[in-house]
Structure formats: structure tokens, C-alpha cells
Amino acid sequence: SAPLPPLVPQPCRRALRPLVVRGGVPACTPIRSKSLTSTMAAAASTTAPASKHTSTSLWMVRHGERVDETSESMAWMEQTPRSRLFDPPLTRAGEGQAATAAETLRAHPSKPNFGATIYASPLQRCLRTASVLAEQLGKSVRVVPGLGQCAAVAKRRGVRALDLLPESEMMEICPQMIALEKEAPDTFEEACDWVASERTAGGCGTAADEQSASGRMDVLVVTHREGVRDIAGIHQRLPYCTIARFDESGGNMGNFCSWALVELAGPDGADCLSNRSKLREKQELPTEELKFWC
């Protein structure tokens, strides 16, 4: 009898529908798709022609500790305008967590090559986290508004409807910042795909053939816990500066790439996935396909 075909990672993705938020700014919100199962089945059954496209790994780092979740919360809130309460800064402890995450990424066995640029959400806790990573890893930073769309307040109101810092103040928090990508997509999923395409196309000023030791193209994003959860299809507590790695699974879901979670760890590299069996069931992966480092 013919051998069984290899298993293909199937990520958990959710369809999006347009939403008009305050100020008439269009955004998107996740909804359940009645045709999701049939869409995945159709995608899996379609035989795509051979492609020379280099596989991409999307690395996400959650921001470090934010001041409004510490004992200094009340003092910060009293001196912050109401319109800016959604955007707490990073603490000194958060900077230390980011530095630890940078060392973990530098020592990773696959030796990821992120090119010259880190991509970040425009919220200041992500900007400062990205700045610490950039300083440690020798990178520049490009700010992509859509990478903040996953945050709870942005999901409710739309990231561009928020009272974001002006570009000059963003650069004060993150001196390595070289661009605010105003033309990038606003939805989180599309923003992730956009930064991946920029990286593989050499859009960040690096040669398109730069690869990690494993032959992948790597892209590094600093974002929020909701982003990691949404792309992974999981719901669990994530420590500050969680590191998640997603690999392209070889298919697509509608207008989006397919990303499969293969690593989830704290800033020190310790495994932090709380339910591996549930993730395997979601992604239809055998145990050996889920890789973690310590």
C-alpha cells in the first residue's frame, strides 16, 4: 500500500469582519466562521505547484512589565491624561526582562537571523521593549500600527483611534526607531503577514537571501499577549517577554498566511506552554513536531 502523506501543521485562525469604531476609523474584529472547517479542508486538499519560496519563521516577543500592573500604578494614573491611560510605560524590571529575552534569542540553537530590523507595536511598552532588544541585538526598529491592533483596547476602539504618542516621542522612547509604517495594514494578522513579506523581500534593507542556520528567514516582532494567543489559538497566562516562534505551515487561510506555533517560552527560555496536548489537537501535530528549548 502507498505510504501515508506527512502531517501538515494546521493553525487555528479566525475570520474577520469589518467594524467601524469611534471616529469612523475602520478596524476588524475576530468572529467565528461557520465555513472555517470546510475552508481548511479545501486548503489541505489543494495541491500547490512547487515553489522556491523560502520558509519564514515569525518570532513574537511580548512586552515587559508595565507600570499599571505594579504598586506604582496609582501614582502613574494620577499624573496621566485620561486619554493616555491605555498606554502605560515599561518598568525597569520590564527592561531587564527584555534584556534577558535578547540573550535567550541570541543563544537559541537555531541561530535565528532577523536581518537588520525589529518590528514593534506603537504602544510605548512595546517601543521600550523593542529598544532594549535592538540595543542588545544590534538592530533598528520599525513601528507598525497594526501590530498593536491585537491589544484589548485597540480591539475595542481601533488602533488608529487611540491617542498614540507622536512620532518624535516614540523615537525618544526607542532611539533605534527608523520608521513609522503608516501604510502597513491595520489588522494584526495582515500586519504580521506584511512584516514577514518585508523581511523575505529584503524590504528592511537586508539581502533577501539571509537565512538562519536552519535555512529559514526569521522576522522578530514585539507585540502584546493577545497577539500571541490569537495567532497560536490558545488562551493561557503568558509571562512578560514571552517568546513565541511560529513557522509557515505551507498553506493559507483566506487572505492570511498560515502560522503554526512550534515554540513558546518565557524570557529565560523555559517552556511555558500549559497544555501541549490541546495545542497538538488544534494544529494536528504529532508530539515530536512541537519543539521547545530550556
C-alpha positions as CSV (number, residue, x, y, z in Angstrom):
1,S,0.0,0.0,0.0
2,A,1.1,3.6,-0.6
3,P,2.8,5.4,2.4
4,L,0.7,7.9,4.2
5,P,1.4,11.6,3.4
6,P,3.2,13.6,6.1
7,L,1.2,15.6,8.6
8,V,0.9,19.3,7.7
9,P,0.6,21.8,10.6
10,Q,-2.9,23.3,10.6
11,P,-3.0,26.6,12.6
12,C,-6.1,28.0,14.3
13,R,-7.2,31.1,12.5
14,R,-10.3,33.2,12.8
15,A,-12.2,35.1,10.1
16,L,-12.5,38.9,10.4
17,R,-15.4,41.2,9.6
18,P,-15.2,45.0,9.1
19,L,-16.1,47.2,12.1
20,V,-16.5,50.9,12.3
21,V,-15.2,52.3,15.5
22,R,-15.3,55.8,17.2
23,G,-14.2,58.5,14.7
24,G,-15.2,56.5,11.7
25,V,-11.9,54.5,11.7
26,P,-12.3,51.1,10.1
27,A,-10.9,48.2,12.1
28,C,-11.5,44.4,12.3
29,T,-12.8,42.1,15.0
30,P,-12.5,38.3,15.2
31,I,-15.7,36.3,14.6
32,R,-16.5,32.6,14.4
33,S,-16.6,31.4,10.8
34,K,-19.2,28.8,10.0
35,S,-17.2,27.7,7.0
36,L,-13.8,27.6,8.7
37,T,-13.7,23.7,8.7
38,S,-14.6,23.5,5.1
39,T,-12.1,26.2,4.2
40,M,-9.3,24.3,6.0
41,A,-10.3,21.1,4.3
42,A,-10.3,22.7,0.9
43,A,-6.9,24.3,1.5
44,A,-5.4,21.0,2.7
45,S,-6.7,19.1,-0.3
46,T,-5.4,21.6,-2.9
47,T,-2.1,20.6,-4.5
48,A,0.0,23.7,-4.9
49,P,2.8,23.8,-7.5
50,A,6.4,23.5,-6.3
51,S,7.7,26.9,-5.1
52,K,11.2,28.2,-4.3
53,H,9.8,30.4,-1.6
54,T,12.0,30.3,1.5
55,S,10.1,29.3,4.6
56,T,9.6,32.0,7.2
57,S,9.6,31.9,11.0
58,L,7.7,34.6,12.8
59,W,9.1,35.3,16.2
60,M,7.0,37.3,18.7
61,V,8.2,38.8,22.0
62,R,5.6,40.1,24.4
63,H,6.4,43.4,26.0
64,G,7.9,43.5,29.5
65,E,6.4,44.5,32.8
66,R,4.0,47.6,32.5
67,V,3.8,50.1,35.3
68,D,0.0,49.9,35.7
69,E,0.4,46.3,36.9
70,T,2.7,47.2,39.7
71,S,2.5,49.1,43.1
72,E,3.3,52.3,41.2
73,S,0.0,52.1,39.3
74,M,-2.0,54.7,41.2
75,A,0.8,57.3,41.1
76,W,1.2,56.9,37.4
77,M,-2.6,57.1,36.7
78,E,-2.9,60.3,38.8
79,Q,-0.4,62.2,36.6
80,T,-1.5,60.7,33.2
81,P,-4.3,62.2,31.0
82,R,-7.4,60.1,30.8
83,S,-6.9,59.7,27.0
84,R,-3.5,58.1,27.6
85,L,-4.3,55.6,30.4
86,F,-4.4,52.8,27.8
87,D,-0.6,53.2,27.2
88,P,1.4,52.5,30.3
89,P,5.2,52.6,30.1
90,L,7.6,49.8,30.8
91,T,9.2,49.5,34.2
92,R,12.9,48.9,35.0
93,A,12.0,45.3,35.7
94,G,10.5,45.1,32.3
95,E,13.7,46.4,30.7
96,G,15.5,43.6,32.5
97,Q,13.1,41.1,31.2
98,A,13.7,42.4,27.6
99,A,17.4,42.1,28.1
100,T,17.0,38.5,29.2
101,A,14.9,37.7,26.2
102,A,17.5,39.2,23.9
103,E,20.2,36.9,25.4
104,T,17.8,33.9,25.0
105,L,17.3,34.7,21.3
106,R,21.0,35.2,20.8
107,A,21.7,31.8,22.3
108,H,18.9,30.0,20.5
109,P,20.2,26.7,18.9
110,S,18.7,27.6,15.5
111,K,20.7,30.8,15.4
112,P,17.8,33.0,14.0
113,N,18.8,35.7,11.6
114,F,16.4,38.6,12.0
115,G,18.1,40.8,9.5
116,A,18.6,44.5,10.4
117,T,15.2,45.3,11.8
118,I,12.8,44.5,14.6
119,Y,9.1,45.4,14.1
120,A,7.1,46.8,17.0
121,S,3.6,47.8,18.1
122,P,3.3,51.6,18.6
123,L,2.3,51.4,22.3
124,Q,5.1,52.6,24.5
125,R,5.6,49.4,26.5
126,C,6.4,47.6,23.2
127,L,8.5,50.5,21.9
128,R,10.8,50.3,25.0
129,T,10.9,46.6,24.9
130,A,11.9,46.7,21.2
131,S,14.5,49.4,22.1
132,V,16.2,47.1,24.6
133,L,16.1,44.2,22.2
134,A,17.5,46.3,19.4
135,E,20.3,47.6,21.6
136,Q,21.3,44.1,22.7
137,L,21.0,42.5,19.2
138,G,22.3,45.5,17.1
139,K,19.1,46.2,15.2
140,S,16.9,49.1,14.1
141,V,13.2,49.3,14.8
142,R,10.3,49.9,12.5
143,V,6.9,50.7,14.1
144,V,3.8,49.1,12.6
145,P,0.5,50.3,14.0
146,G,-1.3,47.0,13.1
147,L,1.0,45.1,15.5
148,G,-0.9,46.9,18.3
149,Q,-4.3,46.1,17.0
150,C,-4.4,42.9,19.0
151,A,-4.3,44.8,22.3
152,A,-7.6,44.7,24.2
153,V,-8.2,48.5,23.9
154,A,-7.3,48.6,20.2
155,K,-9.7,45.7,19.5
156,R,-12.5,47.7,21.1
157,R,-11.7,51.1,19.5
158,G,-9.2,50.6,16.6
159,V,-5.5,51.3,17.0
160,R,-5.6,54.4,14.9
161,A,-8.4,55.8,17.0
162,L,-6.2,55.7,20.1
163,D,-4.3,58.8,21.4
164,L,-0.9,57.4,20.4
165,L,2.3,59.2,21.1
166,P,3.6,61.5,18.3
167,E,6.4,60.0,16.2
168,S,9.0,62.3,17.9
169,E,8.1,60.9,21.4
170,M,8.2,57.4,20.1
171,M,11.8,58.0,19.0
172,E,12.6,59.3,22.4
173,I,11.5,56.0,24.0
174,C,13.0,53.9,21.2
175,P,16.1,55.7,19.8
176,Q,16.7,52.8,17.3
177,M,13.4,53.6,15.6
178,I,13.9,54.5,11.9
179,A,10.3,54.5,10.6
180,L,6.6,54.6,11.4
181,E,5.0,52.4,8.8
182,K,1.7,54.3,8.3
183,E,0.9,52.5,5.1
184,A,1.1,49.0,6.6
185,P,-2.1,47.1,7.2
186,D,-4.1,47.9,10.4
187,T,-5.3,44.4,11.3
188,F,-3.0,42.3,13.4
189,E,-3.0,39.2,11.1
190,E,-2.3,41.3,8.0
191,A,0.4,43.3,9.8
192,C,2.2,40.0,10.7
193,D,2.0,38.9,7.1
194,W,3.2,42.3,6.0
195,V,6.3,42.2,8.1
196,A,7.1,38.7,7.0
197,S,6.8,39.7,3.4
198,E,9.0,42.8,4.0
199,R,11.7,40.6,5.6
200,T,11.7,38.0,2.8
201,A,11.7,40.6,0.1
202,G,14.6,42.4,1.7
203,G,12.4,45.4,2.5
204,C,14.2,46.1,5.8
205,G,17.4,46.9,4.0
206,T,19.0,43.4,4.1
207,A,19.7,40.9,1.4
208,A,16.6,38.7,0.7
209,D,18.8,35.5,0.9
210,E,19.9,36.0,4.5
211,Q,18.8,32.9,6.4
212,S,19.2,31.3,9.8
213,A,21.3,28.2,10.4
214,S,18.2,26.1,9.7
215,G,17.6,27.7,6.3
216,R,14.6,29.8,7.3
217,M,14.0,33.5,7.1
218,D,13.4,34.9,10.6
219,V,11.4,38.1,11.5
220,L,11.2,39.5,15.0
221,V,8.0,41.3,16.3
222,V,7.4,43.0,19.6
223,T,3.7,42.9,20.5
224,H,1.1,42.0,23.1
225,R,0.0,38.8,24.8
226,E,-3.3,38.9,22.8
227,G,-1.4,38.7,19.6
228,V,0.5,35.6,20.7
229,R,-2.8,34.0,21.8
230,D,-4.7,34.9,18.7
231,I,-2.2,33.5,16.2
232,A,-1.5,30.4,18.3
233,G,-5.2,29.7,19.0
234,I,-4.5,29.3,22.8
235,H,-5.7,31.1,25.9
236,Q,-3.4,30.9,28.8
237,R,-1.3,33.2,31.1
238,L,1.9,34.4,29.4
239,P,4.8,35.8,31.3
240,Y,6.2,39.2,30.4
241,C,8.6,39.0,27.4
242,T,7.2,35.6,26.4
243,I,9.0,34.3,23.3
244,A,6.9,32.5,20.7
245,R,8.0,31.1,17.4
246,F,5.6,30.4,14.5
247,D,6.6,28.6,11.3
248,E,4.8,28.9,8.0
249,S,2.7,25.8,7.6
250,G,2.7,25.8,3.8
251,G,-0.9,26.9,3.3
252,N,-3.1,29.9,3.7
253,M,-6.4,30.9,5.3
254,G,-8.3,33.3,3.0
255,N,-6.1,36.4,2.8
256,F,-3.7,35.4,5.6
257,C,-0.6,33.2,5.8
258,S,-0.8,30.0,8.0
259,W,1.3,30.2,11.1
260,A,1.9,27.1,13.3
261,L,3.2,27.5,16.8
262,V,6.4,25.5,17.4
263,E,8.0,27.2,20.4
264,L,6.6,29.0,23.5
265,A,8.9,30.1,26.3
266,G,9.5,32.7,29.0
267,P,12.2,35.3,28.6
268,D,14.8,32.9,30.1
269,G,13.9,30.2,27.6
270,A,11.9,28.0,30.0
271,D,8.9,26.2,28.4
272,C,5.6,28.0,29.3
273,L,3.0,26.2,27.2
274,S,0.4,25.0,29.7
275,N,-1.4,22.5,27.5
276,R,0.6,20.8,24.8
277,S,-2.0,18.1,24.1
278,K,-4.7,20.7,23.4
279,L,-2.3,22.6,21.0
280,R,-1.5,19.3,19.2
281,E,-5.2,18.6,18.8
282,K,-5.8,22.2,17.4
283,Q,-2.9,22.0,15.0
284,E,-3.0,18.3,14.3
285,L,0.7,17.9,15.1
286,P,2.5,14.8,16.4
287,T,4.3,15.2,19.7
288,E,7.7,15.4,18.1
289,E,6.7,18.4,15.9
290,L,6.4,20.7,19.0
291,K,9.8,21.9,19.9
292,F,10.8,23.8,23.0
293,W,14.1,24.9,24.4
294,C,15.2,25.3,28.0
